[in-house]
C-alpha cells in the first residue's frame, strides 16, 4: 500500500512538472481567470445540501463536506435555489445554507431555477396565473411554463429580485472582481432549455407557433426558398405548423441529418429562451444594477453523444439560448477541445462571455485526467468546476464517498493553480519597437446576431445591455468564429451567424 501511494505521488509530481514545462515553453496561452473578491480564481463544485438525507437534516454532514471541498481546492458551491426550495419552510433551507457556508468561508453560486418544470411553485410564490406550456401533441403540461408568457417573466423577475434583496449583501454570495469593484453573481437557469418532465420539447402553444411563422417569413427570401430548403410544398407561410410531426420530426433517429425544419425550429426556440431571459435580466438590473448572470448547459455545444443530442434537440440547448449570460458554465466529461466545440467556446469568449468548464470523474479516471482537465480549463476557459459532489441521481461521478476521485480533484485544482502561479513568474516577452499593423475592420468579432423583434410592445422586449465583464477573456482568433463551418446537428447553421432579418410589422 505504501509503495503504491508513493508511486502515485511521484507520477502526479511528474505530471505537474510536465504541465509547468508546457507553460514555460509558451506552447499554450492561459485564458484570463474569473477572480473572486479576494483575488482567488473561481473554482466551484456542485452540491446538494437540502435534497437527501443525511444532508437535508444533518448540519454536521454539510459542514464536513464543505471543509473537505475547501481542502481539495474549491472555494464556491453551486446550489439549486429554485422557487420550490424557497417556498418550502419559508426560506429555511436556503438560509441554513448561507449560514453553514459562512461558517466554512465558502461562497455560494445559486441557480435560481428558471427551468420550465416549476410552474406550480412559481404560482404559489408570486400569486400569478401562469399559462401552461403546450407539447407537440397540442396538450397542456400542468407543471411547465411558456417563456413568452409575460406573467412568467414577471414571476421570475419577482423571485430573483426578492432573492437578491435577501442575500445580495450576505458575504457568502459569490462576488467576482471587475476592475476595482466586485459584483454579485447568480445563475438564473440550470440546464438551459425548454422541455417537459419527460424530456420532450415544448413551445407548441398557439402564440409561439404564430411567432415562429412570422420569424420564418422574415428569415427567408420567399416561400419558394423555404420549400426548397425544407422539402415542403407550403402555399403560404400561414400553413407552417410545428405540431406537424411529419415535417417537424423531433424523433428522427439520424441526429446528424435532422430535417431542416427541425433545425430551424430548434434555433428559433433557443432564441425565444434567450429573449425571455434577457428581458428578465434587464428588469432585475433596474433594482440590482450590479448583478452578473450565469447560465448553465448540460453538455458542450456540438458534443456527439445520445444524451447531448437529446438536450440539444429537445431542450433547444444551443449557444443562442445563453447569449443573455455574463458567464456560461458548461458541464462536460472531457473532449471540449475538439474543433467544433472549441470554436463555439471561443465564439462565446470573443463576445465577452466568460466560460467555465465543469468536469466529472467517471470510472477509469486517474491522475492523468486530473491534469488534462486542469490544462483544458486553463487553455480554453476562464474558470474550473466539478459536477458533482453528492447528487444521488448521478452517483457515477459523485465525490463525497470516493477518496480516490477526491485525490484526482485535488490534483486538478493544484495543477490549475500552479499553471497560473508559474506563468506569473515568466518575464513578459519584449514587444517590437515598430508599431503593430492595424487589423482590418473585418477581423473584429462580429456582434452576436440580433433577435427578430417580438410581437409584444417594445418596452417589454428590449434586450438587456450586457454589463462589462469581470476580467474579460482575451479575444479569440478570427478563425475561431465558425462562420464557414458546415453545420452539424448540434452546431451553428449558416443563418445563425448572419444578422437576423427584420421582422415584418404585424398586420392589423
TIFI-947036 format. One record per residue (C-alpha): x, y, z; residue number from 0. Coordinates in Angstrom, 3 decimals, always signed. Layout:
% TIFI-947036
NODE         px         py         pz     i
NODE          X          Y          Z   NUM
...
% end
This chain:
% TIFI-947036
NODE         px         py         pz     i
NODE     +0.000     +0.000     +0.000     0
NODE     +2.791     +2.416     +0.911     1
NODE     +4.658     +1.639     -2.300     2
NODE     +1.509     +2.222     -4.355     3
NODE     +0.852     +5.574     -2.690     4
NODE     +4.475     +6.692     -3.129     5
NODE     +4.417     +5.731     -6.795     6
NODE     +1.189     +7.665     -7.336     7
NODE     +2.605    +10.793     -5.736     8
NODE     +5.735    +10.556     -7.892     9
NODE     +3.670    +10.233    -11.070    10
NODE     +1.491    +13.165    -10.040    11
NODE     +4.544    +15.334     -9.428    12
NODE     +5.948    +14.340    -12.812    13
NODE     +2.708    +15.345    -14.487    14
NODE     +2.748    +18.675    -12.687    15
NODE     +6.306    +19.286    -13.860    16
NODE     +5.227    +18.464    -17.401    17
NODE     +2.371    +20.975    -17.117    18
NODE     +4.802    +23.644    -15.905    19
NODE     +7.209    +22.921    -18.757    20
NODE     +4.368    +23.408    -21.227    21
NODE     +3.719    +26.898    -19.881    22
NODE     +7.437    +27.712    -19.686    23
NODE     +7.894    +26.719    -23.294    24
NODE     +4.992    +29.038    -24.108    25
NODE     +3.194    +26.346    -26.067    26
NODE     -0.166    +27.423    -24.615    27
NODE     -1.827    +30.714    -23.814    28
NODE     -3.629    +30.792    -20.499    29
NODE     -7.045    +32.412    -20.545    30
NODE     -7.864    +35.218    -18.129    31
NODE     -9.409    +33.868    -14.942    32
NODE    -12.613    +34.840    -13.207    33
NODE    -11.370    +36.294     -9.917    34
NODE    -13.144    +36.380     -6.580    35
NODE    -13.180    +39.484     -4.403    36
NODE    -10.067    +38.262     -2.554    37
NODE     -8.164    +37.544     -5.775    38
NODE     -8.647    +33.763     -5.814    39
NODE     -9.540    +32.052     -9.069    40
NODE    -13.139    +30.852     -9.312    41
NODE    -13.232    +27.084     -8.636    42
NODE    -16.623    +25.581     -7.897    43
NODE    -18.274    +22.259     -7.139    44
NODE    -21.968    +21.354     -7.480    45
NODE    -23.549    +20.413     -4.173    46
NODE    -26.974    +19.359     -2.860    47
NODE    -27.363    +20.037     +0.879    48
NODE    -31.176    +20.058     +1.034    49
NODE    -32.385    +17.238     -1.185    50
NODE    -31.471    +13.973     +0.542    51
NODE    -30.621    +12.601     +3.951    52
NODE    -28.268    +12.928     +5.699    53
NODE    -27.603    +16.354     +4.140    54
NODE    -31.176    +17.579     +4.429    55
NODE    -31.278    +17.016     +8.180    56
NODE    -27.690    +16.997     +9.394    57
NODE    -25.759    +20.261     +9.671    58
NODE    -22.630    +18.379    +10.656    59
NODE    -22.674    +16.411     +7.362    60
NODE    -22.895    +19.635     +5.374    61
NODE    -20.112    +21.302     +7.375    62
NODE    -17.882    +18.245     +6.969    63
NODE    -18.435    +18.276     +3.211    64
NODE    -17.671    +21.983     +2.958    65
NODE    -14.408    +21.531     +4.842    66
NODE    -13.361    +18.678     +2.579    67
NODE    -14.263    +20.610     -0.570    68
NODE    -12.206    +23.548     +0.628    69
NODE     -9.212    +21.321     +1.430    70
NODE     -9.399    +19.899     -2.109    71
NODE     -9.164    +23.407     -3.545    72
NODE    -12.729    +24.515     -4.255    73
NODE    -13.936    +27.888     -2.968    74
NODE    -17.521    +28.009     -4.300    75
NODE    -20.515    +25.668     -4.162    76
NODE    -23.175    +25.673     -6.894    77
NODE    -26.560    +25.196     -5.197    78
NODE    -30.068    +24.693     -6.548    79
NODE    -32.095    +27.517     -5.009    80
NODE    -35.186    +27.053     -7.106    81
NODE    -38.512    +28.581     -6.197    82
NODE    -39.834    +25.357     -4.680    83
NODE    -36.938    +25.340     -2.181    84
NODE    -37.651    +28.923     -1.141    85
NODE    -41.341    +28.102     -0.662    86
NODE    -40.603    +25.035     +1.471    87
NODE    -40.487    +26.100     +5.152    88
NODE    -40.305    +29.804     +4.223    89
NODE    -36.646    +30.148     +3.141    90
NODE    -35.459    +27.770     +5.872    91
NODE    -33.239    +25.567     +3.665    92
NODE    -31.690    +28.499     +1.814    93
NODE    -30.995    +30.497     +4.989    94
NODE    -29.411    +27.398     +6.508    95
NODE    -27.039    +27.001     +3.559    96
NODE    -25.863    +30.605     +3.735    97
NODE    -25.225    +30.184     +7.454    98
NODE    -23.230    +26.962     +7.043    99
NODE    -21.276    +28.238     +4.023   100
NODE    -20.388    +31.340     +6.018   101
NODE    -19.006    +29.227     +8.853   102
NODE    -16.601    +27.496     +6.472   103
NODE    -15.787    +30.623     +4.402   104
NODE    -17.214    +29.069     +1.232   105
NODE    -19.109    +31.050     -1.413   106
NODE    -22.478    +30.210     -2.993   107
NODE    -23.370    +30.399     -6.677   108
NODE    -27.164    +29.889     -6.597   109
NODE    -29.164    +28.505     -9.503   110
NODE    -32.406    +30.481     -9.264   111
NODE    -34.401    +27.931    -11.111   112
NODE    -35.983    +29.097    -14.343   113
NODE    -36.422    +25.626    -15.687   114
NODE    -39.923    +25.316    -17.072   115
NODE    -40.900    +22.481    -14.743   116
NODE    -41.632    +24.525    -11.637   117
NODE    -44.824    +26.297    -12.659   118
NODE    -46.893    +25.370     -9.591   119
NODE    -44.223    +26.591     -7.161   120
NODE    -43.888    +29.820     -9.153   121
NODE    -47.635    +30.400     -8.970   122
NODE    -47.643    +29.759     -5.220   123
NODE    -44.718    +32.115     -4.679   124
NODE    -45.959    +35.004     -6.823   125
NODE    -49.752    +34.520     -6.741   126
NODE    -49.827    +34.889    -10.520   127
NODE    -51.720    +32.789    -13.043   128
NODE    -49.198    +31.338    -15.477   129
NODE    -50.015    +29.879    -18.874   130
NODE    -49.155    +26.187    -19.165   131
NODE    -46.736    +25.132    -21.871   132
NODE    -48.094    +23.069    -24.758   133
NODE    -46.422    +19.932    -26.084   134
NODE    -46.198    +18.857    -29.719   135
NODE    -49.439    +16.899    -29.370   136
NODE    -51.213    +20.147    -28.524   137
NODE    -51.753    +19.131    -24.900   138
NODE    -51.020    +21.397    -21.889   139
NODE    -48.231    +20.451    -19.481   140
NODE    -49.527    +21.133    -15.975   141
NODE    -46.163    +21.939    -14.346   142
NODE    -44.408    +23.689    -17.230   143
NODE    -44.433    +27.287    -18.407   144
NODE    -44.235    +29.235    -21.626   145
NODE    -41.219    +31.501    -21.969   146
NODE    -43.288    +34.033    -23.920   147
NODE    -45.832    +34.342    -21.116   148
NODE    -45.482    +37.853    -19.661   149
NODE    -46.703    +36.676    -16.250   150
NODE    -43.954    +34.046    -16.207   151
NODE    -41.387    +36.781    -16.803   152
NODE    -42.895    +38.917    -14.036   153
NODE    -42.877    +35.939    -11.683   154
NODE    -39.196    +35.259    -12.280   155
NODE    -38.215    +38.926    -12.002   156
NODE    -40.023    +38.947     -8.668   157
NODE    -38.303    +35.806     -7.361   158
NODE    -34.803    +36.883     -8.414   159
NODE    -35.321    +40.383     -7.015   160
NODE    -36.643    +39.111     -3.686   161
NODE    -33.773    +36.624     -3.509   162
NODE    -31.228    +39.397     -4.064   163
NODE    -32.992    +41.618     -1.537   164
NODE    -32.422    +38.835     +0.971   165
NODE    -28.892    +37.692     +0.108   166
NODE    -27.104    +40.289     -2.047   167
NODE    -25.165    +41.650     +0.941   168
NODE    -24.520    +38.259     +2.510   169
NODE    -20.734    +37.669     +2.478   170
NODE    -21.300    +34.100     +1.272   171
NODE    -22.978    +35.069     -2.008   172
NODE    -20.494    +34.758     -4.872   173
NODE    -18.972    +38.051     -5.942   174
NODE    -16.357    +38.455     -8.679   175
NODE    -13.897    +41.224     -9.412   176
NODE    -14.455    +43.689    -12.192   177
NODE    -11.749    +46.322    -12.181   178
NODE    -11.722    +47.898     -8.730   179
NODE    -15.206    +46.726     -7.786   180
NODE    -16.856    +43.389     -7.106   181
NODE    -20.229    +42.289     -8.428   182
NODE    -22.734    +39.732     -7.090   183
NODE    -23.377    +36.671     -9.242   184
NODE    -26.449    +34.439     -9.589   185
NODE    -27.409    +31.728    -12.053   186
NODE    -30.889    +32.043    -13.472   187
NODE    -31.184    +28.710    -15.169   188
NODE    -29.984    +25.172    -14.642   189
NODE    -29.726    +23.075    -17.823   190
NODE    -30.893    +25.856    -20.112   191
NODE    -33.731    +24.579    -22.238   192
NODE    -37.434    +24.204    -22.843   193
NODE    -38.756    +20.695    -22.209   194
NODE    -41.286    +18.781    -20.120   195
NODE    -40.700    +16.392    -17.215   196
NODE    -40.159    +13.536    -19.685   197
NODE    -37.510    +15.481    -21.571   198
NODE    -39.668    +16.133    -24.646   199
NODE    -39.723    +19.502    -26.438   200
NODE    -42.244    +22.191    -25.571   201
NODE    -43.060    +25.604    -27.145   202
NODE    -46.026    +24.492    -29.261   203
NODE    -48.659    +26.918    -27.946   204
NODE    -50.587    +28.973    -30.484   205
NODE    -48.803    +32.252    -29.697   206
NODE    -45.310    +30.771    -30.030   207
NODE    -46.280    +28.942    -33.239   208
NODE    -47.555    +32.202    -34.716   209
NODE    -44.287    +33.877    -33.721   210
NODE    -42.367    +31.090    -35.481   211
NODE    -44.330    +31.659    -38.700   212
NODE    -43.521    +35.381    -38.586   213
NODE    -39.892    +34.521    -37.909   214
NODE    -39.723    +32.184    -40.915   215
NODE    -41.348    +34.758    -43.161   216
NODE    -38.753    +37.308    -42.061   217
NODE    -35.872    +34.819    -42.293   218
NODE    -36.459    +33.504    -45.806   219
NODE    -36.351    +35.357    -49.086   220
NODE    -39.651    +33.856    -50.129   221
NODE    -41.792    +30.778    -49.614   222
NODE    -40.225    +29.045    -52.608   223
NODE    -36.820    +29.229    -50.940   224
NODE    -38.176    +27.754    -47.700   225
NODE    -39.945    +24.912    -49.553   226
NODE    -36.760    +24.106    -51.439   227
NODE    -34.725    +24.005    -48.224   228
NODE    -37.253    +22.015    -46.210   229
NODE    -38.580    +19.759    -48.982   230
NODE    -42.117    +21.008    -48.366   231
NODE    -44.980    +22.282    -50.542   232
NODE    -46.467    +25.084    -48.461   233
NODE    -48.676    +27.531    -50.358   234
NODE    -48.371    +30.215    -47.683   235
NODE    -46.375    +30.819    -44.516   236
NODE    -49.606    +30.539    -42.538   237
NODE    -49.657    +26.794    -43.261   238
NODE    -46.479    +26.164    -41.234   239
NODE    -47.428    +24.167    -38.125   240
NODE    -44.659    +22.999    -35.747   241
NODE    -47.093    +20.404    -34.360   242
NODE    -46.979    +18.575    -37.702   243
NODE    -44.642    +15.698    -36.840   244
NODE    -44.292    +14.622    -40.468   245
NODE    -42.248    +17.789    -41.043   246
NODE    -41.103    +18.711    -37.525   247
NODE    -39.971    +15.196    -36.672   248
NODE    -38.085    +15.530    -33.381   249
NODE    -37.990    +11.725    -33.113   250
NODE    -35.889    +11.409    -36.278   251
NODE    -33.209     +8.856    -35.421   252
NODE    -30.309    +10.130    -37.550   253
NODE    -29.415    +13.159    -35.451   254
NODE    -26.597    +14.133    -37.819   255
NODE    -29.132    +14.603    -40.616   256
NODE    -32.150    +16.013    -38.808   257
NODE    -34.831    +17.599    -41.038   258
NODE    -34.125    +21.219    -41.919   259
NODE    -37.461    +22.293    -40.455   260
NODE    -36.430    +20.868    -37.061   261
NODE    -33.027    +22.560    -37.251   262
NODE    -34.597    +25.970    -37.792   263
NODE    -37.228    +25.360    -35.132   264
NODE    -34.529    +24.497    -32.561   265
NODE    -32.641    +27.727    -33.284   266
NODE    -35.907    +29.658    -33.023   267
NODE    -36.721    +28.056    -29.660   268
NODE    -33.215    +28.818    -28.370   269
NODE    -33.610    +32.465    -29.323   270
NODE    -37.032    +32.650    -27.688   271
NODE    -35.478    +31.311    -24.465   272
NODE    -32.701    +33.891    -24.653   273
NODE    -35.153    +36.652    -25.490   274
NODE    -37.151    +35.899    -22.341   275
NODE    -34.113    +35.558    -20.053   276
NODE    -32.562    +38.708    -21.457   277
NODE    -35.747    +40.619    -20.694   278
NODE    -35.833    +39.156    -17.159   279
NODE    -32.184    +40.128    -16.582   280
NODE    -32.853    +43.664    -17.787   281
NODE    -35.805    +44.048    -15.418   282
NODE    -33.849    +42.676    -12.423   283
NODE    -30.990    +45.118    -13.074   284
NODE    -33.349    +48.035    -12.624   285
NODE    -33.301    +47.157     -8.931   286
NODE    -29.978    +45.326     -8.617   287
NODE    -27.820    +47.071    -11.192   288
NODE    -24.516    +45.322    -10.448   289
NODE    -25.658    +41.693    -10.636   290
NODE    -23.992    +39.326    -13.119   291
NODE    -25.897    +36.372    -14.531   292
NODE    -24.762    +32.802    -15.132   293
NODE    -26.294    +30.237    -17.490   294
NODE    -25.575    +26.516    -17.443   295
NODE    -25.694    +23.916    -20.182   296
NODE    -25.628    +20.181    -19.512   297
NODE    -23.319    +19.149    -22.372   298
NODE    -20.798    +21.003    -24.539   299
NODE    -22.249    +22.550    -27.663   300
NODE    -21.554    +20.163    -30.523   301
NODE    -20.894    +17.100    -28.333   302
NODE    -21.829    +13.943    -30.249   303
NODE    -23.446    +11.787    -27.596   304
NODE    -27.010    +10.394    -27.290   305
NODE    -27.687    +12.357    -24.099   306
NODE    -26.143    +15.500    -25.547   307
NODE    -28.283    +15.133    -28.680   308
NODE    -31.407    +14.847    -26.535   309
NODE    -30.530    +18.096    -24.752   310
NODE    -29.728    +19.879    -27.991   311
NODE    -32.808    +18.936    -29.975   312
NODE    -35.449    +18.595    -27.228   313
NODE    -34.233    +21.389    -24.932   314
NODE    -33.027    +23.723    -27.694   315
NODE    -29.670    +23.641    -25.896   316
NODE    -27.932    +25.843    -28.473   317
NODE    -25.478    +28.605    -27.633   318
NODE    -28.089    +31.098    -28.863   319
NODE    -30.076    +30.344    -25.696   320
NODE    -27.348    +31.688    -23.376   321
NODE    -26.395    +34.953    -25.057   322
NODE    -28.027    +36.835    -22.171   323
NODE    -25.496    +35.482    -19.643   324
NODE    -22.230    +37.010    -18.479   325
NODE    -20.825    +33.605    -17.519   326
NODE    -21.633    +30.260    -19.177   327
NODE    -20.965    +27.048    -17.232   328
NODE    -20.554    +24.018    -19.490   329
NODE    -20.923    +20.625    -17.815   330
NODE    -18.649    +18.132    -19.509   331
NODE    -16.850    +14.829    -19.208   332
NODE    -13.918    +15.956    -21.325   333
NODE    -13.221    +16.293    -25.035   334
NODE    -14.055    +20.004    -25.047   335
NODE    -11.106    +20.880    -27.251   336
NODE    -12.338    +19.074    -30.355   337
NODE    -12.620    +21.628    -33.188   338
NODE    -16.389    +22.154    -33.344   339
NODE    -16.841    +22.587    -29.582   340
NODE    -13.739    +24.730    -29.175   341
NODE    -14.945    +27.087    -31.909   342
NODE    -18.228    +27.751    -30.132   343
NODE    -16.458    +28.261    -26.782   344
NODE    -14.124    +30.733    -28.445   345
NODE    -17.090    +32.406    -30.122   346
NODE    -18.711    +32.988    -26.732   347
NODE    -15.461    +34.249    -25.214   348
NODE    -14.706    +36.530    -28.148   349
NODE    -18.055    +38.210    -27.479   350
NODE    -17.228    +38.925    -23.841   351
NODE    -18.649    +35.826    -22.180   352
NODE    -16.692    +34.031    -19.503   353
NODE    -16.755    +30.245    -19.884   354
NODE    -16.402    +27.760    -17.018   355
NODE    -15.871    +24.037    -17.647   356
NODE    -17.480    +21.755    -15.065   357
NODE    -15.913    +18.297    -15.187   358
NODE    -16.829    +14.927    -13.740   359
NODE    -14.653    +11.898    -12.992   360
NODE    -16.154     +8.596    -14.063   361
NODE    -14.897     +5.031    -13.766   362
NODE    -11.431     +4.735    -15.258   363
NODE    -10.431     +8.290    -14.293   364
NODE     -6.911     +8.752    -12.985   365
NODE     -4.281    +11.359    -12.159   366
NODE     -3.669    +11.982    -15.847   367
NODE     -7.313    +13.035    -16.245   368
NODE     -6.959    +15.463    -13.360   369
NODE     -4.022    +17.172    -15.080   370
NODE     -5.676    +17.068    -18.515   371
NODE     -8.842    +18.685    -17.182   372
NODE     -6.859    +21.450    -15.467   373
NODE     -4.964    +22.165    -18.695   374
NODE     -8.224    +22.229    -20.663   375
NODE     -9.746    +24.776    -18.274   376
NODE     -6.593    +26.917    -18.352   377
NODE     -6.334    +26.890    -22.148   378
NODE     -9.995    +27.049    -23.147   379
NODE    -11.999    +28.620    -20.322   380
NODE    -11.981    +31.262    -17.596   381
NODE    -12.832    +29.049    -14.645   382
NODE    -12.913    +25.494    -13.329   383
NODE    -15.720    +23.498    -11.714   384
NODE    -16.672    +19.928    -10.841   385
NODE    -20.019    +18.189    -11.227   386
NODE    -20.897    +16.764     -8.732   387
NODE    -20.219    +16.231     -5.013   388
NODE    -23.216    +14.187     -3.911   389
NODE    -26.069    +14.025     -6.414   390
NODE    -27.713    +10.630     -5.911   391
NODE    -29.142    +10.672     -9.418   392
NODE    -25.623    +10.923    -10.828   393
NODE    -23.705     +8.814     -8.315   394
NODE    -21.380     +7.607    -11.095   395
NODE    -19.412    +10.837    -10.754   396
NODE    -20.050    +11.768     -7.099   397
NODE    -17.010    +12.621     -4.962   398
NODE    -18.292    +12.636     -1.382   399
NODE    -17.623     +8.951     -0.667   400
NODE    -14.808     +8.268     -3.149   401
NODE    -11.365     +9.243     -1.742   402
NODE     -9.591     +8.223     -4.949   403
NODE    -11.688    +10.638     -7.020   404
NODE    -11.193    +13.323     -4.414   405
NODE     -7.457    +12.936     -4.962   406
NODE     -7.988    +13.448     -8.706   407
NODE     -9.969    +16.605     -7.964   408
NODE     -7.237    +17.807     -5.592   409
NODE     -4.636    +17.288     -8.318   410
NODE     -6.855    +19.076    -10.851   411
NODE     -7.170    +22.124     -8.600   412
NODE     -3.458    +22.129     -7.701   413
NODE     -2.407    +21.876    -11.345   414
NODE     -4.749    +24.681    -12.338   415
NODE     -3.363    +26.970     -9.635   416
NODE     +0.224    +26.036    -10.392   417
NODE     -0.161    +26.785    -14.086   418
NODE     -1.211    +30.355    -13.366   419
NODE     +1.176    +30.893    -10.458   420
NODE     +4.107    +29.739    -12.572   421
NODE     +3.071    +31.766    -15.618   422
NODE     +3.094    +34.902    -13.483   423
NODE     +6.802    +34.337    -12.827   424
NODE     +7.690    +34.206    -16.537   425
NODE     +9.047    +37.603    -17.718   426
NODE     +6.878    +39.153    -20.420   427
NODE     +8.202    +38.883    -23.945   428
NODE     +9.690    +42.186    -25.144   429
NODE     +7.455    +43.863    -27.685   430
NODE     +8.915    +45.045    -31.015   431
NODE     +9.660    +48.733    -31.278   432
NODE     +7.879    +49.041    -34.586   433
NODE     +4.162    +49.738    -34.284   434
NODE     +1.952    +46.735    -34.813   435
NODE     -0.060    +46.775    -38.046   436
NODE     -3.650    +47.899    -37.728   437
NODE     -6.013    +44.944    -38.098   438
NODE     -8.642    +45.364    -40.796   439
NODE    -12.126    +46.131    -39.547   440
NODE    -13.387    +42.769    -40.789   441
NODE    -11.119    +40.928    -38.332   442
NODE    -13.042    +42.159    -35.300   443
NODE    -15.550    +39.705    -33.891   444
NODE    -19.000    +40.323    -35.257   445
NODE    -21.719    +41.255    -32.814   446
NODE    -23.918    +38.379    -31.746   447
NODE    -26.932    +38.245    -34.057   448
NODE    -29.952    +40.229    -33.041   449
NODE    -33.264    +38.510    -32.406   450
NODE    -36.275    +39.483    -34.535   451
NODE    -38.427    +41.896    -32.611   452
NODE    -41.122    +40.280    -30.516   453
NODE    -44.769    +40.921    -31.249   454
NODE    -45.195    +42.357    -27.753   455
NODE    -44.637    +46.091    -27.142   456
NODE    -41.006    +47.184    -27.388   457
NODE    -40.969    +48.372    -23.774   458
NODE    -41.384    +44.743    -22.665   459
NODE    -38.947    +43.088    -25.052   460
NODE    -35.992    +45.441    -25.367   461
NODE    -32.864    +43.311    -24.899   462
NODE    -30.729    +43.993    -21.875   463
NODE    -27.378    +45.615    -22.434   464
NODE    -24.772    +43.280    -21.020   465
NODE    -22.596    +44.974    -18.408   466
NODE    -18.845    +44.992    -18.585   467
NODE    -17.378    +41.599    -17.806   468
NODE    -15.316    +40.677    -14.795   469
NODE    -11.793    +40.020    -16.072   470
NODE    -12.902    +39.676    -19.731   471
NODE    -11.420    +36.845    -21.755   472
NODE     -8.865    +37.538    -24.461   473
NODE    -10.477    +37.806    -27.907   474
NODE    -10.392    +34.513    -29.755   475
NODE     -8.619    +34.441    -33.124   476
NODE    -10.726    +35.347    -36.091   477
NODE    -10.721    +31.832    -37.435   478
NODE    -12.362    +30.620    -34.226   479
NODE    -15.702    +32.064    -35.356   480
NODE    -17.437    +29.201    -37.155   481
NODE    -18.885    +31.290    -39.942   482
NODE    -17.721    +28.919    -42.664   483
NODE    -18.047    +25.652    -40.764   484
NODE    -20.582    +23.253    -42.307   485
NODE    -23.461    +22.708    -39.880   486
NODE    -23.791    +19.600    -37.756   487
NODE    -26.816    +18.688    -35.621   488
NODE    -25.507    +20.393    -32.529   489
NODE    -23.642    +23.188    -34.243   490
NODE    -24.446    +26.566    -35.741   491
NODE    -26.083    +26.751    -39.130   492
NODE    -25.019    +29.465    -41.606   493
NODE    -28.071    +31.628    -40.962   494
NODE    -27.330    +31.614    -37.213   495
NODE    -24.244    +33.752    -37.627   496
NODE    -25.835    +36.081    -40.152   497
NODE    -27.686    +39.153    -38.864   498
NODE    -31.252    +38.250    -38.028   499
NODE    -33.750    +39.609    -40.535   500
NODE    -36.024    +42.444    -39.651   501
NODE    -39.396    +41.113    -38.631   502
NODE    -42.268    +42.472    -40.713   503
NODE    -44.732    +44.633    -38.895   504
NODE    -47.727    +42.642    -37.655   505
NODE    -50.848    +43.050    -39.664   506
NODE    -53.733    +44.795    -38.090   507
% end
